[in-house]
Amino acid sequence: MSATETITRPCQPDIQYHPDWAKYQARSRQRKETESLQTSLPAGFPQKLFSPLVWEGKDIEKCDDWIYQLSEVQLDEIDAALKSFKVLGWIIILTAVALQKPLGYINDSTFPLPTLRPILRDLSRELHNGRGFFVLRGLRIDNYSREDNVIIYTGVSSHIGSIRGRQQDTRLQNGTSPIISHIKDITSITEKGKIGAPSNTADKQVFHTDAGDIISLLCLSPAAEAGESYLSSSWNVYNILAKERPDLIHTLSQNWPVDGFNNPQKPYTLRPLLYHQPATETTPERVLIQYARRYFTGFLAQPRSADIPPITEAQAEALDALHFLAEEHSAALDFQKGDVQYVNNLSIFHARNGFTDAPGKELVSSNNVRIVANHDRRHLLRLWLRDPENAWQTPEPLQHRWDTVFKNVTEDEQAFPLNPGSLRKTVGS
């Protein structure tokens, strides 16, 4: 008589991209009732972080000192820098879709801002050592072509972070890498089943981080309705978890299976979501949280891969805890046309409300790129930046990811698409 042995494989928890409060509460109760949860923090981790980077959203919403309003004199200086760059002869090759390699040569020398630069350098220090974000307000979007707005955005940003990052992990067929990304709902002009990131939809985008040190967003046009931008201090979230749920700090600081989304060379990677950096003689103690929920739940055309290790119930609870705490303590930012938002991606979570665009007329360009033309359609441009002078140390498990974004990005490699193009896998968007 033979015995039959049953092997039970771990299953992915019941968790989706959009957090479910009832499921979160039920999972939390179940774990507290059935598990022996750790009651102390990992060795060396701080009981509480003290820093301007720890803030409450309700306090941010009561003030506006995080907005830097550009003056007419400063806007004229930006206009002069644009003209100076173009006179230099860098703008040589233009197509209907992209500014080619000359834009890669934009830097703080070729886009000179003699009186504004010291202010922008102070604001970069605020990003790294102060509150962790600010909004530059008042760019004259309507006065310029799309090409010129891209040049201005890139030029001004070069004084905040001189290193620009790749927006996707593989190069285009011509050997270039997109440096700028379009954050826009393109579901109406994209084949169904091709979209795998919420940034290309009008859907709510839950709290997360991107790749790189600084995330920057320029508002070309706001939505007709909603689409608010939300920020939340991850250091504040850490303090709450350290006090109330130290077991989840353990969970976040252990390895997680990050989905490679059917990448045959690397189906998944193992890394923590939370990193502790003790104080040194030159740097303060820091905690970094780096995660995007869709890498553990999937989203639309990129579902969670079935042949990689599932996350655990503890990890599912930790994901929900990060989102709901960030949401509870977040600040809603009024994102206006011409605003540029700069955020410390290592200490702040960001999210977006769902939105409604005004109906637009669909156009087809000469190279068959479909564009919806309407000024009441939410359209942002994104850059990932690094400031070598003020940059934080990159945790070793994140170094490969950071290298993919920032390492050896040459001037000639950089491409600046003027409109949303073909959808390709991005780096942590």
N, C-alpha and C positions, 0 to 999 in steps of 0.2 A: 504494500500500500504506500503510495507516494503522497507527500504533503505538497500543497501548492502555496508558494510564498508570494504574497502581494507586496509590491513595492509602491509606496505612495510618494509621489514627487511633490515638492512645494508648489503651491499655486499663487498666482498674482492676487493680492488682496482686491476687494471690491472698491476700487478707487478710480476716478476719472479725472480728466483735465480740469473740469469745472468742479471746485470743491463743494461738498454737500455737508452742510452743518449738522444735520441729523445723523448722518453716518459717522461724522467725526466724533460727535458726542457719544454715540453708542460704542464706537471702538475704544474711546478713552475710558469709558466706564468698564467695559469688558476687561481691558488690560489691568486696570487698577484692582479689579476684583479677583483676577485669576493669576496675576504675575507678581513676583517680588521685584518691584522696581527700585532702582538705585536711588539713594537719597542724598548722595554727595556728588560733587562735581569731579571730573577727571583731574588727576594730579596736576597742580600748577595753574589750573584755569581760574580766572578771577571770579570772586563772588559777585562783583559789580564793576562795571566800567564807568569811569568818570571822564567825560569829554564833551566838547561842544557837538560832537557827532551823535550824542544821545539827546534826542528831542522828541517831544510829543506833537503829533499832527495838529491838535487843536491850538497849540501855541503858535505854530507856524502860520496858521490861517488867520491869526489875529494881527499879524504884522506884515509889512511888505519890504523889509530891509534886505530880503533875498533877491529883490528885483533891482537890476542896474539899468536905469533908463538912459539910453544914448542921447546925447545932446545933438543939436543941429550941427555944431562945429565938429563933433566926433563923426557924425554921419557924412559930413563933407570930406573929412579925412579918409574915411573908408572909400568914398567915391574916387578920391584922388589916387588911392592905392590900387583900385581896380584899373583905372586908366593907366597908371604907371606900369602895372603888370602887362597889360595888353600892348603898350608901346614898346616894351622890351622885346616884343616879337615872339613871345612864348605861344600865343594863340595862333597856331598855324593850321592845324588840321581839325576841321569841324565836320560832323555828320549829323544827320537828323536824330540819331540816337545817343551819341556819346561825344564828349570832349576827349580826344585821344591823349597821348602821353605828355604833351606840354603841361597839363595841369599838375602833373606830379612834381613839377618844379616850383610850385607855390610853397613858400616858406616865409619866415618872419623877415627875411631880407628882400625877397622879391615882391612881398606885399607889405610895404613899410607903413607902420602906424606909430610915428614918433611920439605923439602925446598920449595916445590911447594904450600903447603897449605896457607902460608901467602899471596902469590900472588893471589890465588883463593879467599881468603876472601876479599882482596881489590877489586877484580873484582865483587864480590857479592855486595859490597857497591856501585860500579859503576852502577850496575843494578838498585838499589833502589834509589840512590841519584844523579847519574850522567846522562849519556846519555841514559841509559836504555837498552842497549844491548851490546854484544860483541861476537866475534867468537874465539873459541879456535882452533888453526890450527895445523895439523900435526900428529894426532894419526896414529899409524902404523897398519892400518886396515888389510893389506894383510899379516901381520906377524902372525895373530892369527885366531883361529877358531871363529865361530859365538858365541859360549859360552863365550870364553875369551873376545871377543869384548863387549858383554853385561856386563860382570863383570867390565871391565875397564871403560866403559861409566857410569855405575851406581856408581862405586867407586869414580871416579873423580867428578861426579856431587854431591856426598854426601858432598863434601867440599864447594859447592856453596849453596845448600839447603839441610838441613839434613832430612827434611820431604818429603817423596815421596807420590804422590797422586794416587788414583785408576783411572783407565782409563775407567771404565764403572760403571753403577749405581746398578748393581746386581752382586752377587757373582757367581762363577762357581759352578757346582754340587759338587765339592769336598770342597767347602767352602772357596776357595781362590779368590783373586781379581787380575786381570792383572794390573801390575804396569807399564809395558812398552807396547807401542803400535807400530805397524808397519804401516808406511805411504808408501803405495805402490799401484800401479795399479793392481788390482786382478780381473778385469772384465772378462778376458779371462778364468779364472779358477773358476768363481763363477756363480751360477745359476742366470739367468736373472731375474731381479725384486727383488733381495735381497739387493742391495747396496743402502743405503740411505744417504751416506756422500761422498762429493767430494774427501776426503782424500784417498779413496779406488779406485779412478779412475785416468785417465791421464788428466782429464778436468781441465780447469782453476779454481782456487779457489779464490773467491773474498775476499776483505778485511774483517777481522773479528778478534775476540779474542777467546781464548780457556777458559777452566776453570782453576782456580788457579792463583797463584802469578807469577810463572816463567814457561815459556814454553821452553823446551830444545829439540833440534833436532840434532841427530848424522847422518851424511851422510855416509852410508855404500857404496853406489854406486850412482853416478849421472846418469841422463838420457842420452841417446845417443844424444838427441837434445832438447834444451830449458829446461823448468822446473825451471826458475829462481825464487829465493826467493825474496820477496819484504817486506820491513818494512816501516812504516809511523808513525810519531809522532801524537798520538791522541790529545796531548796537543796543537800542532800546528793547527790541525783541529778545536779544540775548539776555539782557538783565532780567526780563520777566521770566524767561524759561529757567535761568540759573536759580532764581528764587523759588519758583513754583514747580518746575518739572526738570530737575537736574538729570533725570534719566534720559530725557530727550537730547540734552547736550552730549551725553555719551553716544547716543544713536547718531547724531549729526556729525560727530567727529570721527566716526568709524567709516569703513569703506562701503560705498554704494555701487551697484551695477548701473552705470550710465549707458544708456542705449546708443549704439552706433548706427541704428536704423539701417540694418541690412548691409553694413559695410563688411565685405568679405575679408578684408585684411584685419579689421578690428571690430568684431560684432558688438563688443561692449568694453568699457574700461572700468576699473575699480578705483574709486577715490572718495575721500570724505567730502562733505558739503561745508563743513565748518573747520576753520584753521585758527589755532592760537599762536600768537607771536609774542613771546616775553619781551619786556622792555630791555633795551640796550643802552649804552652810554649816549647814543645819538638818536634813538627812536623810542617812542612811548610803547606801552603794551597795546596790542591790537588783537581784534578778533575779526576774521574775514568769513563771510558766508557767500558761497558761489553755487547757485543752482537755478535751473529752469524746470518747472514741473513737468513739461511735456516729455522730457527725457526719461521720465519714470511712469508716465501714464499714456503717452502717445497723444496725437492730435490729428483728426481728420485723415488725410492721405498718408500720414506716418503713424500708424498704430504702434503700440508697444510690441517689440519683436517677441515672437513666441518661443524662440529657441535660445533665449538668454536667461540667466537666473532672475527670478521674480524678486521684487522688493519684499520686505517683511512687514508684518502688522505694525511693528514699532516704527518702521520707516514711513509707512502710510500715515500713521498718526502724526509723525514729525512733519511731514509735508503739509498736512492740514493745519497743524499748529503754527507753522511759519506763515501760512497765508492768512489765517483768521486773526492772528495777533497783529500782523502787518496791516491788515485792513482796519482793525479796530483803532489803531494808533496812527493812521495815515493822515496826510494832508492832501487836499485837492488843490491843484494848481490851475489857475486860469491861463490857458494856453492860447495866446492871441497870434494873429498873423504877424510875422516878423519877429516873434520871440525865438530865442535860442536857449534851450535848456541844457545845462551842463551838470552832470551828476557823478559823484564818486561811486563807481560801480562796485567797489569793494566794501562799502559801508552802508549802502542804501538800496532798498528794494524799490522797484517801480512797477506800476500797473496802469491799465487803461480801462475806462468804462466803455461799454458797447456804444455804438453811435449810429446815426442815420444821416446819410448823404442826400443832398438834393438830386433829383433826376438830372442826368447829364446826357449829352449827345455823344454817341460813340463814333470816333474817328479812326481811320486807318492811315498810318503814315506810309511813306514811299517804300519802306522796307518791311511792310506788313506788321508793324507793331501797333496793336490796337490801343487807343488812348481814349479815356472818357474826359471830355472837356466840360468843366463847370467849376466856377469859383467856390461853390458851396460844397465841395467834396474834400474831406479831410486828407491832407497830403503833407507828410513830414519827410525830411531828409535826415539820415543818420550817419554820423561818423563815430568811430571808436578811436580814442586818442590815448597817448601816453606822454607824460611830461618827465623827461629824464631827471630834471632838477629836483622834483618833488615826489617822484614815484615811490610807492611802497614796495617792499621786498615781495617778490612773487613766491608763494609756497611751492615747494618742489613738485608736488603732485599736479600742480597747474602749469608747470613750466612748458610742457609740450604744447598745451593749448595756447598759451601766451605766444610761444614761438610761431605757431601757425598763423596767429593774427599779426604779430609785429616784427618778427625776425627778418632782417635783410629785405625789407620792402624798398625797392629802388624807385627812383623817380620815373624811369621808363616803364616799370611794371604797372604803375597805377592807372586805373581806368575810372572814369566818372560818368556813368550812364545818366542821361538827362531825363529818362522816363523808365518806369518799371519794365523790365525785360523778361527773359525766360526765367523760370523758377528753378533754382539749383539749391543744393544743400548748403545752408549757411553755417557759420561757426557760432553756435549758441544763441541764435536769435530767438 
